[in-house]
Amino acid sequence: MKTILFNLTDTELVEFITKLRQPKFRAKQIREWLNRGAPDFKSMKNLPEKLRLDLDCIAQTLPVRIIKRLDSSDGQTTKFLLELNDCEQIECVLMRTSYGNSVCVSSQAGCAMGCKFCASTLLGLKRNLTVNEIYSQILVAQWELRNDKFSDKPIHPNGDANNNDVSHIVIMGTGEPLQNIENVIGFIERANSDMGIGWRKITVSTCGIVPGIKELTKWGRPINLAISLHAPTNELRSEIMPINNKYKLEDVLDAATEFSNLHNRQLMIEYILLGRKNKDDETELLNSTPEHAEKLSTLLKGKNCMVNLIPWNAVDERDFAAPSGNAVHRFQDILIKNGIHTRIRRERGQDIGSACGQLRLNNTKGTK
């Protein structure tokens, strides 16, 4: 197995290089390339060619490597299929937006939560990702941003053609972040200190691990918290999200509200709108009727929150359907009438399987 240079300390990297009969300053050069996200040794132009060839035989740069890159037809979204050193695979997504470049990272290989509408949990949980494996996803995106075919012009009218850095992070990829909270916190601390990404530009999404939310509150950093709610009652939520059998709606919202109040931050509520096709091929609304909207309004009344409405994104193995546009807007109108801040999220990269709920453990589905 090749040595992963990114995982070495500075002292270990110097030792590794000097054993190759190279001067110590080569270690500093290599570290600079690693911190920029260099995917291979041929990219390290200031190293002698022989050293690059030698390193390629015995080492690799990052703890992840790109297996496949998929670009959406509009050029705004890129999904990376990444392989870890033990051959497990994960996905991360780069989104170019008018407010900056956002990266959605995975925190686990697979997922144990079992949400009925999601692709990420189809093959179960394999393992937690390390701090370096999560952080490397950002480096992969940053490297591609600085070298890709879209970097010479802004995608949006207000975009900055020279802004080729990652500016926002959302931990919403494969896995439940709060089941890997120690490494997720370590990753966030590093992204803040080493890449200068502000706390308020980092979002952690959870399906409702109450002890993890309380741990984030104790940690005390003013990041954004998103709760995957998806139902206004315990009965319905338990049907589509098994985690609700352990952590009830009220307990999740109480813990999340305590966190948001501590930092005076608006709590984000993620709500996927689900339907099912009946025998007449008509879509019956599962969690998105006017009655559900009224119940959700009551549940969230008086809370400092924003509801992101997300029409279900298709997953081949799931038997759900997206509600019609009229049903989605009707649901939104009821929330707004009741004083609940809400918006319909614009999903990115549906044509490459990178929208909410579509990320997978590997490339068996959702890629081209």
N, C-alpha and C positions, 0 to 999 in steps of 0.2 A: 504494500500500500504506500502510495506516495505521501511525502510529508507536506502538510498544508502550511505554507509559510505565514499566512495571515494569522494562524493560531499561535505562532511562536511569540514569546516576549522579545524585546529588543536584545536582551543578553543572549537568549537562545538563538536568535537570528544571526548574531555576530559569530557565535560558536559554529553554527551550521555553515556559514560562508567561509570562515577561516579553515575549516576542515577540508574545503575544496581548494585550499591554497590560494585564496583570494584575499585582497586587502580588506581591512575592516570597513572602509568607507563604502564598499559595495553594499553592505547591509543597510546603510542609511538610504542609498539610492533605491534599493528594492523596497524598503518600507514606504518611501514616498509614492512609488507606483502602486503598492498594495492599498494605501489609503485613498488613492484615486479610483480604485476598483479595477485595475488592470486584469483582464480575464485570462491572460496567458503571458509567457515570457517574451514572445516575439514583439509584444507591444513596448517592452522596456528598451527603448532605442539607445539609451546611453550606456547599456551594458555591452561588453564584448560579445560578438556572435557566438563564439565557442562556449562562453559561460551560459548564454541563453539556451543553447542546445543541450548542454549538460544538465541544467536545471530542469528542463522539460522532461528529461528521462527519470528524474528522481523526486520531483516535487510538483506541486500545483499552487497556484496563487491564492485563491479564495476557497472557503469551505463549500461553495456552491458553484456549479457551472451550468451555463445555458445549454439546454438540450434543444429547445425550439423557441423561436420568437415569432409572434403573430401580431400584425398591425391591423387595426380596424380600417375600414374603407375610407373614413374621414380623416385618418392620420392623427387623431387626437388621443387614441388609446393603444397601448402596447402591452401584451401579456407575455410573460416569460415563464416557460416551463424549466424548472431548475432541478438538477440532480445533486443530492447530498453525497457525502463520502461513503455512506453505507448503502448507496443506490436507491434510497427512498427519494421520492420526488415531491416537489411542492410547486405552487404557482404564486407569482406576484404580478401586480398590475401597475403600470405607469399611466397617469392621466394628465394630459396637458390641458390646462384650463386658463381662463382669463385672469384668475387670481394667483396663478403659479403652477408649479409642477408637483402633483400629489402622487404618492406611492402607497398602494395598498399591499401590506405585507402579511405573510402567514406566520403564525406563532407555533403551530404544530404540524406534523405530517399526519394528515387525516384529522378526524374529529370524532369524539365519543358522544356528542350531544343528541344525535338521533332526530333532529328536526325533520319533520316529514316532507318538507317542501324543498330541501336543500341538497345540492350535489356533494358538498364537501364531506358529508358524513357517510356516504354510501359504502365505503370500504372500511369504516371504523377508524379508530385511532391507532397509529403506529408508534409515535413517540413525540415528546416535546422537542422543540428546536432550542439550540443553545443561543446565547447572546450573539456570538459571532455569526451564526447562521441567519439570524433575523437581520442583523446589521448589514450583512453582505448583500441582502436583497436591495437595500438602499444604494449600496455601491454599484451594483449591477445596473440599476436604473440610471444612476448619475453618469456612469461611463457611457451608456448608450445615449443619454441626452446630449452629451458633449461631442458625440461622434456620429449621431444618426442623420438620416437624410432629411429630417424635418427641422434641424437646428438652424438652418439659414434663413428662416422666415417665421413670423408669428402665425399661429393658427387662428387666433382671435384678433379682432380689430384693436383691442386694447392690450394685446399681448406684447411681450418684450422679446425681440428676436435674439437679444444677447443673454437672456436669462436661461441658462442651461444647467441650473442647479435644482436639486430637489428642495422644495420649500415647505411642503406639508406631508405628514405621515398619518395614515389611517391603519390601525391594526384590526383589519376586518377581513383578512384572507382566510385561508384554511385554518381551522382549529378554534378553540375557545381560549382567548388570551388569559383569562383569570384562572384557568387550570394550569397555567405555566407562568404564574405571576412573578416569581423571582427573576426569571430570565427576561420577561417582558419589561419589568422595571429596570433591569440592568441595561437593556437595549435602549429604552427611552432616555435614561441618564446619559448614555454614550452619544446618542443622536443629538442631544441638547449640548453636551460639552464639546464634542469633537466636530460636529457639523454645524453647530450654531442654530439648530432648528428650535424655535421658541416653544415653550410649554403649550401655549394656546394654539399652536399649529399642529398639535399631536392629538389624535383621537383614539381612544380604546373603546371597542365595541364588545359587549357581552350579552349572552342570552339570559343572564340573571344569576350569576354565582354570588350569593349574598356575602359570604366571608371574604371573597376577593374584592368586592366593592368596598367593604369596610377596611380592607388592607390598603386600598388606594387612598381612602380618606385619611388613614393613619399616616401614610407616606407623605401626603400633604402637598404634592405638586399640582399646580392649576391647569392640568390638561383637560381636554374635553372627554365627556363620558357619553356613550351611546348605548341605549338599552334596546335590545331586540324584543319587542313586546308581542306584536302580531295577533293579539286577541284581547278583548276587554273583560273577559270572565275567566275564572280559574278552570271551569269545566272545559271550555273550548280551547284554552291555552294548553292544558294538559293533553288534550287530544292531538294537537299538532306539534307540541314541544314537550317531550317527556321530562325535561328538567323542572317543569312547573310542579311535578309531583313532589319534588324535594324543596323547592323554594317558591312559595306562593307569590302571586302578583303583588299583593299588598306589602309583603316583606321586601321584595325587589325594589319597588318604588320608594319605600321608606328609606332604604339604604342609599339608593341613587339620589334622592332628594337631599339627604344629609350631605352627600358629597358635593352636589351642585350648590347648595347654600353656603358651604364652607368657602367656596371660591367665587361666589356670586357669578356662576357660570350657568348658561342656559342648558338644561338637560336635553339631549337629543333622544327622541323616541322613534325607533325604526318600526314601521308597520307595513308588512307585505300583504297586499290585497289578494285574496285567494278565492277561486271559484272551482267548480267541477262540472264537467259535461254530463248531462243526463242522457237517457236513451234516445231522446229526440235531438241530440247534439246541441242542446241549449245550455248556456252556462248558468248554473245555480250558484249563488253567492254563498261562500262559506263563512267568511269573517268580515264581510264588507257591505252588509245591508244598512239601510238607514237606522235600524234598531241598534246595530253594532256601533255605528257612529255616535248615537246618543249615549250609549253606555260608556264608550271611550271618553266622551266629553265629560261625563260625570266623574269618571275615574281620575282624570287629569285636571279637573277644575281647581284653579288657584295655584297650580304648579308652574314654575318658571321653565317652560319646556317648548320645544319645537318638534312637531310631528312630521316625519318624513314618510310620505305615502309612496309605496313602491309596488306598482302592478307586478304580479308574479312573472319572473323570467323563466322561460321554458327549460325544463330538465327532462330528458327523454324517459328516465326511469320513474318519474313521478306522474301521478294521474290528476294533477291540478290543471286549472286553466286561469288565464288572466281575465278579470272583469272587463266589461266594455268601458270605453272612455267616458260614456255618460255616467256609468255607475261610480267610476273613480271620482269624477268631478262632483257628483251628488254627495259622496262621502265627505269630500273636502269641504263642500259648502256647509254641511251640517256642523262640522268642527269649527269652522270660522264663525258661523252664526252663534255658536256657544262660547266664543271668546278664546278658542284654542288656536295658537299659532300653528300653521301647517303649510306644507308645500308638497307638490308632486315631484319626486326626485327624477331628474333626467338621468336615465341609465346610460352608461358608456360601455361600448365594446360588446354589445349583444351579439354581433356577427362573429366574434371570436371567442364567445363563451366566457367573457370576463365580467359580466354584470353581476349584481347582487344575487347570491345563492347559486351561482354557476361554477365557482372555482372548485377544482377537484384535487384528489391526491396525486393523480398521474395523467398521462395523455391518452387514456383509453377512450375518453369522450370529450366533447366540447372543444376540439382543436381541428384544424384543417391541414 
